[in-house]
């Protein structure tokens, strides 16, 4: 088992000081950083800058402060049904947060994971820039051991082993002018209403 395991308080401190970290979610293990250090994620993951990161938060309120008012009502309706859970909601934002997560537009993907351990970390750190814990183009890590092999030396959330995840990526929907568009099928099946 990896030796670079840290409890929530210590891992949160490392993240606040610019470290990357690995933690479990309900879908796939995540590689994360504070948004202002997100360039490190693209570099270590060898991820094209054209592929955005997700802003993951511990609760709905932590994420919706960044949502543009024109989309907030529609986004809240969907979030209240599917969060915490495996739905990523791409919404237009206010401020310059999108510059740290999506170089293409002012929209970012938002998610509150269902796994309590992940939410506990996120409540301590505030929202984090996240992506699946794998080198770009490689299969996603399914557990802590696989994540530590792909990213040796990156601090990990303890305790290990992590709770089992679904092993399936989140469903991704995008809001555009009052309509929802499915961008990626995942572990959530949306109601057609």
Secondary structure, DSSP 8 states (H G I E B T S, - for coil): --S-EE-HHHHHHHHHTT--EEE--SSS-EEEEEGGGTHHHHHHHT--TTS--EEE-SSHHHHHTTB-HHHHHHHHHHHHHH-SSSEEEEEEBSTTTHHHH-SS-SEEEEE--S-HHHHHHHHHH-SEEEEESS-TTS----SHHHHHHHTTT--EESSSS-----SS--EEEEEETTEEEEEE--S------
